[in-house]
Amino acid sequence: MSKTASPKPVEDLTYEEAFAELEAVVNTLDDDSSRNPLEAAMSLFERGQALVKRCSELLDGAELKVRELSGDQLSDFEAGE
Amino acid sequence: MSQPSLFTSVTWTVSRLTQHIRTLLESDVTLQDVWVQGEISNLGRPASGHIYFTLKDANASLRGVMWKGDARRLTLPLQDGMEIEAHGRIGVYEPQGTYQFYADIVRPVGEGVLYQEFLRLKAMLKTEGLFDAERKHPIPELPHKIGIITSATGAALRDMLNTLRRRLPLIEVILAPSPVQGDEAPPKIVDALAALDRLKPDVILLARGGGSIEDLWAFNDERVVRAVAAANVPIISGVGHETDFTLCDFAADLRAPTPTAAAELATPISIIDLSAYLQGMSTRLATSTLNLLNTHQAGLKALTASLRFASPLRRIQTDRQRLDDFARRGLSALRHRLVLDKSRLRGFERRLESLNPLAVLGRGYAVVTRQADGKVVSQASQAKPDDEIQVRVSDGEFDAIVSKDKES
């Protein structure tokens, strides 16, 4: 059975990374036929579920990051009022 | 015989002095019937119907008022920046100690000076090609970093941040604050553009709230317009109200009618779109997996046949009928859910769990692998007597040794 490089833990992925990997997993599941199907399908499905969960958490928990530039220094922005 | 001068006193009261000034001015015949030309600014139209304004030229300004009765006869609506000729008289408004011009006739004189300058610059820069469509950068669909140039204390910033927060909280905003009116504004705006450009945001919002042509003038300043046209980062300008056009609007890559609209145009894909797309992907994940299961029923069946070798699992029912049922039920259940399609993502995930191929194990199926090489046993021939095998069931694994061949 072929093994690619072991994937990054889901918690370390940014939204873009997680979503891109999710797309890849789904595409693989769509195409896959010749390799050992059940085992690959199970682990891909599990990984896919974890990625969906990660993306969902990132979307729900996102908070706008605002910083202020002064000269070349970036600092946290404090709203005036 | 000395007589005290009639015109000197030791001290005046304010009222007497002001009265004196008033008398002087209002008894001057010239000042009581005068035509004056100047540019309107600070136009005010309170509910009373009277019109207050300042007339100015390069070196001086004159406060004026036109009473409601006279104002009604105006044929052209007055606007800041308009150059006008007005007839009226000079008076003194004692309570404020000001002299004012009371206008009874007002007529326009060509265009206002500021507006003329606006037209001149516009024509010149247009000829240079600064406003050409080919120069414009496309606005990215999904920005990660957005720069904002506006006043740190205005409502424009607050409105833009609220809009961005609502539409796409995933992003990072970098504010380069700058005054947005007055003489110091143009060089500061140019500096802010340069500073942001170094940080390479995906798009920059250049914005300020509404105001008169003078208030917005910084965005018609040649230095600012050239900097906007020359920028490498896409710029969306949202200056003033919907009907205000500044030269920055023409030079920018996209014009927004207001600061809020600028923030919206910067985020064409919102978090709602992302969520919907994610849900679609989640659906595909389930259907693809189920399809795979369906296609490989035979493989599953062979798996279960080999389970008979492991004695603790002899109770497992393994006939073809059940496999078909499982696949059919799973697929139709999923189709049913796809038709409903309005569930929240988490609810969907929970339902997904029941279709998890790992749940197959919960129903008593197991995955058998050979210890020697880790290969999954999918055919009876792959498990010979005395082979050491590992059996994975729903909640764990155990080792076993194949006892003897069974002719099936």
Boltz contact constraints between the chains, C-beta under 6 A:
constraints:
  - contact:
      token1: [A, 15]
      token2: [B, 170]
      max_distance: 6.0
  - contact:
      token1: [A, 22]
      token2: [B, 281]
      max_distance: 6.0
  - contact:
      token1: [A, 26]
      token2: [B, 281]
      max_distance: 6.0
  - contact:
      token1: [A, 26]
      token2: [B, 284]
      max_distance: 6.0
  - contact:
      token1: [A, 26]
      token2: [B, 285]
      max_distance: 6.0
  - contact:
      token1: [A, 26]
      token2: [B, 288]
      max_distance: 6.0
  - contact:
      token1: [A, 29]
      token2: [B, 288]
      max_distance: 6.0
  - contact:
      token1: [A, 29]
      token2: [B, 289]
      max_distance: 6.0
  - contact:
      token1: [A, 30]
      token2: [B, 288]
      max_distance: 6.0
  - contact:
      token1: [A, 37]
      token2: [B, 292]
      max_distance: 6.0
  - contact:
      token1: [A, 37]
      token2: [B, 296]
      max_distance: 6.0
  - contact:
      token1: [A, 39]
      token2: [B, 376]
      max_distance: 6.0
  - contact:
      token1: [A, 41]
      token2: [B, 289]
      max_distance: 6.0
  - contact:
      token1: [A, 41]
      token2: [B, 292]
      max_distance: 6.0
  - contact:
      token1: [A, 42]
      token2: [B, 357]
      max_distance: 6.0
  - contact:
      token1: [A, 45]
      token2: [B, 289]
      max_distance: 6.0
  - contact:
      token1: [A, 48]
      token2: [B, 285]
      max_distance: 6.0
  - contact:
      token1: [A, 52]
      token2: [B, 282]
      max_distance: 6.0
  - contact:
      token1: [A, 55]
      token2: [B, 278]
      max_distance: 6.0
  - contact:
      token1: [A, 56]
      token2: [B, 345]
      max_distance: 6.0
  - contact:
      token1: [A, 59]
      token2: [B, 271]
      max_distance: 6.0
  - contact:
      token1: [A, 59]
      token2: [B, 275]
      max_distance: 6.0
  - contact:
      token1: [A, 62]
      token2: [B, 169]
      max_distance: 6.0
  - contact:
      token1: [A, 62]
      token2: [B, 170]
      max_distance: 6.0
  - contact:
      token1: [A, 63]
      token2: [B, 169]
      max_distance: 6.0
  - contact:
      token1: [A, 64]
      token2: [B, 164]
      max_distance: 6.0
  - contact:
      token1: [A, 64]
      token2: [B, 165]
      max_distance: 6.0
  - contact:
      token1: [A, 64]
      token2: [B, 169]
      max_distance: 6.0
  - contact:
      token1: [A, 65]
      token2: [B, 172]
      max_distance: 6.0
  - contact:
      token1: [A, 66]
      token2: [B, 173]
      max_distance: 6.0
  - contact:
      token1: [A, 67]
      token2: [B, 174]
      max_distance: 6.0
  - contact:
      token1: [A, 68]
      token2: [B, 175]
      max_distance: 6.0
  - contact:
      token1: [A, 69]
      token2: [B, 174]
      max_distance: 6.0
  - contact:
      token1: [A, 69]
      token2: [B, 176]
      max_distance: 6.0
  - contact:
      token1: [A, 69]
      token2: [B, 195]
      max_distance: 6.0
  - contact:
      token1: [A, 77]
      token2: [B, 175]
      max_distance: 6.0
  - contact:
      token1: [A, 80]
      token2: [B, 153]
      max_distance: 6.0
